[in-house]
């Protein structure tokens, strides 16, 4: 890697660190942040070596007013900082409040015209922030704690661009970029530093590639309206079919393994593009759900390398017969468009949509339908997992007959090993092969590239090759049978959730659509669907199949899944400040442990689509599918749509009360109540009153609740109560 480019990236990432020094109270408040960085340089001392001393110039000389450094590298950071700072929605003359907290951008969706949104995040590390606050001012000790933790971790890890980027992400994601007393401050210091590094390195490469003479700082400013940047969008198509193409053999592990593979695969694709073009993860705008955006320099060399990588990846996918296809498009972008890149994103999104209409080239189609390969299938066997033809079948477990092709065997092993490993490492002897590189799961980083699979305390490992990604891999049990054993009636449930109107949110949700604001919005949604979901799932009888940028799919014992659904909605309302402009729709579907996982996913999708069709911002409750077909598909049986407001305030609260009674009430009362709930008759309440007058005390309370309370989705809830009572009867 070019040392000068790495120096530039690190300098850009660290140029504003003096702001944290000031907010932590480590310098006199009269000292500007450009000079306060010297404290940081002194504190990060490794073996009597001040490792950030070579980057002091970027801290001192990143403002035009005091730019008297002859080193052109500082000019790039200064100019990039100006471009990134132009995103601010504050004015210098309004005065400063050093301890301002970060405004919650999720609370601003659809409300950008409002001067004040009373929702903030206190300064804290990634993983520690659970709730928003209405406190506009933080304690100085909060900033000092972050500063101390950042310095300590920097002493443990080797100094390189990715390690530094990750630590800034970890500690500065909930620290505001600027601290004016008034104005909108919803851009984090991390996002500002990352965008500055992204732009600085892109300009640098563009200038070098185009051989543009830069003799003074103003020569860089003349590039403002040139299309210096290249926005890249990638989309791994065919994900749903790929994930659900699983038989009942090792279903849960295979299902989770395939989801894990997609998460990992998108990261490996991004790294391959970065490696070929020479950029760092500072230039990743977003990655998640098989989708990614990168911003690099707009050069012919980069476009050529991009197409080369795309061709190599699709060739590998074709050889593996995965049904997956990588679509990549790019769009030039002027530096002036950083203030509002919405039109650039719109153009590239349209290119992706068009590309999906012609998925395969003529050469790829010829390979897919190669007559020689078709004739040779006589000597092949059929994989019982995915149905593909293969030379050899492998056993998923030692006690089983051979049933899986090599690729499905790997997917199963991903699902088995991912729960316990800390790293996914490049390893010449590894069991897993992706894009012609071998990998293995490990507890310690190996010499080559290591993907860190979750957020954890930084250890003493001194590695130059850590790539920090985040996987939600929680599972209390590894098989459906084990999950069902702990569940009432041995029934399982799945919850699928997806943000409503996501495209509209990004297109219209923010009146001022700067690059950093879009990045912050994406990052906060990802934060919720990773860190918050991980905490909510922990300890419950569930297995998270996937949870990413804007959606999730989780399954397990139906009681735990229902509780999870309630808790997730309550947490989401807090996290968005109950903003009605950002919601999600979910489906809750009961199924048997022997049910085909593909069919389970189909049921969840049908239920979710039903909720989207009927107004969104709701949960659809269903206890299965009819065994009849309509339009060549099985149909949901009596799904009940409940708004989240009704579910949290009425349905779930009554469910909790009825659930406590289920262990003592006569089951005939439950069955009679269930039978009545299916009929729309004025005599229902009278009949319940009759039951209430005749039965014992517990039965009376149960019948009274059903008769007197407004209970949306009553039939679905009583089905669940009956399941719980059935377990009581089965256990004697």
Buried (B, 14 or more C-beta within 10 A) or exposed (E): EEEEBBBBBBBBBBBBBBBBBBBBBBBEEEBBBBBBBBBBBEBBBBEEEBBBEEBBBBBBBBBBEEBEBEEBBBBBBBBBBBBBBEBBBBEEEEEBBBBBBBBBBBBBBBBBEEEEBBBBBBBBBBBBBEEBBEEBEBEBEBBBBBBBBBBEBBBBBBBBBBBBBBBBBBBBBBBBBBBBEEBBBBBBBBBBBBBBBBBBBBBBBBBBBBEBEBEEBEBBBEBBEBBBBBBBBBBBBBBBEBBBBBBBBBBBBBBBBBBBBBBBBBBBBBBBBBEBBBBBBBBBBBBBBBBBBBBBBBBEEBBEBBEEBBBBBBBBBBEBBBBBBBBBBBBBBBBBBBBBBBEBBEBBBEBBEEBEEEEEEEEBEEBEEEEEEEEEEEEBBBBBBBEBBBEEBBEBEEEEEEBBBBBBBBBBBBBBBBBEBBBBBBBEEBEBBBBEBBBBBBEEBBEBBBBBBBBEEBEEBEBBBBBBBBBBBBBBBBBBEBBBEBBBBBBBBBBBBBBBBBEEBBBBBBEBBBBBBBBBBBBBBBBBBBBBBBBBBEEBBBBBBBBBBBBBBBBBBBBBBBBBBBBBBBBBBBBBBEBEBBBBBBBBBBBEBEBBBBEBBBBBBBBBBBBBEEEBBBBBBBBBBEEEEEEEEBBBBEBBBBBBEBBBEBBBBBBEEBBBBBEBBBBEBBEBBBEBBEEEEEEBBEBBBEBBEEBEEBBBBBBBBBBEBEBBBBBBBBBBBBBBBBBBEEEE
